[in-house]
Amino acid sequence: MREKILSVIEKNSRMDVKELAVILGTEEIDIINEMAAMEKEGVICGYHTMIDWEKTSIEKVTALIEVRVTPQRGQGFDSIAERIYKYPEVNSVYLISGGFDLMVTLEGKSLKEVSAFVSDKLSALDTVLSTATHFILKKYKDHGTILAKKHEDEREKITP
């Protein structure tokens, strides 16, 4: 039942418990108890709202920063990842395969603000060897949701 609950609420965390119980064919109290247990165990870590910032007047810049680091003896990448994710502007930190070790995502008000973070805070860490910053120019799909939907011509076709 856990997997079923998780797969449904991952796509829509605002789904009503009644509706979730109907979809899964179980009692509401079972859903409530299972979700509470998963929250307590840290399986469910939070509930987030996805916003298409391009449709607002708020300016935001999203950056993906690849980071090459020197792992710490006895701690691997964990301690440097922790130092990085404690910065409030950092949204996520991932250990990745390939030419770099970590992928850091963050949002800023401007390119200048993101650049300042990379040069003043991230690159200044003694275990950071190099970085490569990529700015998101447009989001087409995010967390399984299509953001750049095609606008179809809704006019009636008239043929002579």
Secondary structure by P-SEA (a helix, b strand, c coil): caaaaaaaaaacccccaaaaaaaacccaaaaaaaaaaaaaaccccbbbbbbccccccbbbbbbbbbbbbbbcccccaaaaaaaaaccccccccccccccccbbbbbccccaaaaaaaaaccccccccccbbbbbbbcccccccccccccccccccccccc
